[in-house]
């Protein structure tokens, strides 16, 4: 049982790292010539992913 719990915790940490990296990549991909609406959507998505990665 402890082994399964430890595996679950490691899996959670790995998923949090994936979400954080995805948020960083979204921020990097948003180009200055994008429409402001698209920039806002991307920024909101990145913030959401960061929030999820911190839970």
Buried (B, 14 or more C-beta within 10 A) or exposed (E): EEEEEEEEEEEEEEEBEEBBEBBEEBBEEBEEEEEEEEBEBBBEBBEEBBEBBEE
